[in-house]
């Protein structure tokens, strides 16, 4: 999560989102999130039980990517700064990540990235107070 924490600390604005498709093309093995301060590859890790984050240095590339800028919910978030990163512990032992774009007082948008087997599911969440079991990391 360190790479996402650094983006949040810098107030990095989301510029582009690309999906790393799975073999059948129906889900996502992850997403490459490009901010004005750098890019990260968010993907499933540890056998699909948690979310991993890999910072992408210049010249590094994950597998094939497909533009996802116009996909739900990403189109709503382009241009927004990343304000907070939270790790969510779930049952069975599994960890998801919640990204909050925009500060609490600026009509925040929250996206949850959850591992499912070898794919990564994403959904927009309504803004609410942090739930018990969330571990705030940024």
C-alpha positions as semicolon CSV with decimal commas, in nm:
position;residue;x (nm);y (nm);z (nm)
1;X;0,000;0,000;0,000
2;X;0,302;0,228;0,034
3;X;0,278;0,343;-0,328
4;X;-0,089;0,441;-0,289
5;X;-0,016;0,608;0,045
6;X;0,251;0,821;-0,125
7;X;0,006;0,917;-0,399
8;X;-0,255;1,016;-0,137
9;X;0,003;1,214;0,065
10;X;0,095;1,405;-0,251
11;X;-0,271;1,461;-0,344
12;X;-0,208;1,286;-0,675
13;X;-0,482;1,339;-0,934
14;X;-0,612;1,040;-1,129
15;X;-0,532;1,091;-1,497
16;X;-0,588;0,751;-1,660
17;X;-0,714;0,402;-1,577
18;X;-0,629;0,087;-1,769
19;X;-0,765;-0,261;-1,703
20;X;-0,537;-0,563;-1,714
21;X;-0,786;-0,821;-1,851
22;X;-0,801;-1,183;-1,743
23;X;-0,768;-1,460;-2,000
24;X;-1,138;-1,482;-2,097
25;X;-1,161;-1,102;-2,091
26;X;-1,459;-1,093;-1,856
27;X;-1,290;-0,964;-1,541
28;X;-0,977;-0,778;-1,446
29;X;-0,651;-0,914;-1,315
30;X;-0,594;-0,559;-1,200
31;X;-0,588;-0,195;-1,293
32;X;-0,309;0,043;-1,378
33;X;-0,392;0,377;-1,216
34;X;-0,196;0,668;-1,356
35;X;-0,173;0,977;-1,137
36;X;0,009;1,302;-1,202
37;X;0,271;1,180;-0,952
38;X;0,321;0,828;-1,093
39;X;0,153;0,500;-1,185
40;X;0,060;0,194;-0,981
41;X;-0,061;-0,151;-1,076
42;X;-0,333;-0,270;-0,836
43;X;-0,387;-0,647;-0,859
44;X;-0,490;-0,955;-0,665
45;X;-0,223;-1,108;-0,443
46;X;-0,169;-1,410;-0,220
47;X;-0,397;-1,644;-0,412
48;X;-0,678;-1,392;-0,448
49;X;-0,711;-1,315;-0,076
50;X;-0,581;-0,959;-0,078
51;X;-0,502;-0,661;-0,297
52;X;-0,143;-0,594;-0,396
53;X;0,007;-0,269;-0,522
54;X;0,310;-0,246;-0,750
55;X;0,457;0,098;-0,828
56;X;0,545;0,128;-1,194
57;X;0,872;0,294;-1,268
58;X;0,941;0,447;-1,609
59;X;0,973;0,169;-1,863
60;X;0,801;-0,101;-1,652
61;X;0,485;-0,252;-1,793
62;X;0,232;-0,506;-1,667
63;X;0,073;-0,741;-1,921
64;X;-0,161;-0,619;-2,194
65;X;-0,381;-0,325;-2,091
66;X;-0,718;-0,198;-2,208
67;X;-0,839;0,160;-2,157
68;X;-1,093;0,179;-1,874
69;X;-1,128;0,558;-1,845
70;X;-1,489;0,546;-1,962
71;X;-1,585;0,241;-1,751
72;X;-1,791;0,265;-1,435
73;X;-1,686;0,398;-1,185
74;X;-1,355;0,532;-1,319
75;X;-1,500;0,799;-1,549
76;X;-1,645;0,968;-1,238
77;X;-1,303;0,988;-1,074
78;X;-1,075;1,118;-1,347
79;X;-0,913;1,444;-1,239
80;X;-0,988;1,381;-0,871
81;X;-0,712;1,367;-0,611
82;X;-0,659;1,053;-0,405
83;X;-0,722;1,156;-0,044
84;X;-0,726;0,834;0,159
85;X;-0,641;0,464;0,139
86;X;-0,798;0,209;0,375
87;X;-0,749;-0,165;0,408
88;X;-1,069;-0,356;0,489
89;X;-1,054;-0,691;0,665
90;X;-1,330;-0,929;0,556
91;X;-1,444;-1,286;0,615
92;X;-1,319;-1,540;0,516
93;X;-0,973;-1,398;0,577
94;X;-0,952;-1,153;0,294
95;X;-0,849;-0,790;0,254
96;X;-0,997;-0,530;0,021
97;X;-0,882;-0,174;-0,038
98;X;-1,093;0,140;-0,030
99;X;-0,969;0,445;-0,218
100;X;-1,124;0,780;-0,135
101;X;-1,097;1,047;-0,399
102;X;-1,142;1,407;-0,278
103;X;-1,134;1,517;0,084
104;X;-1,419;1,458;0,329
105;X;-1,553;1,812;0,283
106;X;-1,533;1,801;-0,099
107;X;-1,805;1,549;-0,192
108;X;-1,575;1,245;-0,168
109;X;-1,604;0,939;-0,390
110;X;-1,502;0,601;-0,255
111;X;-1,407;0,299;-0,461
112;X;-1,366;-0,050;-0,320
113;X;-1,123;-0,291;-0,484
114;X;-1,193;-0,649;-0,375
115;X;-1,013;-0,969;-0,472
116;X;-1,227;-1,252;-0,607
117;X;-1,023;-1,561;-0,689
118;X;-0,768;-1,427;-0,938
119;X;-0,967;-1,120;-1,046
120;X;-1,012;-0,777;-0,893
121;X;-1,364;-0,635;-0,860
122;X;-1,425;-0,262;-0,834
123;X;-1,734;-0,074;-0,721
124;X;-1,826;0,278;-0,620
125;X;-1,942;0,302;-0,258
126;X;-2,159;0,564;-0,097
127;X;-1,963;0,787;0,139
128;X;-2,005;0,685;0,502
129;X;-1,808;0,689;0,823
130;X;-1,528;0,430;0,831
131;X;-1,664;0,091;0,933
132;X;-1,526;-0,119;1,215
133;X;-1,261;-0,352;1,074
134;X;-1,122;-0,087;0,838
135;X;-0,756;-0,014;0,886
136;X;-0,673;0,340;0,777
137;X;-0,333;0,349;0,607
138;X;-0,306;0,690;0,450
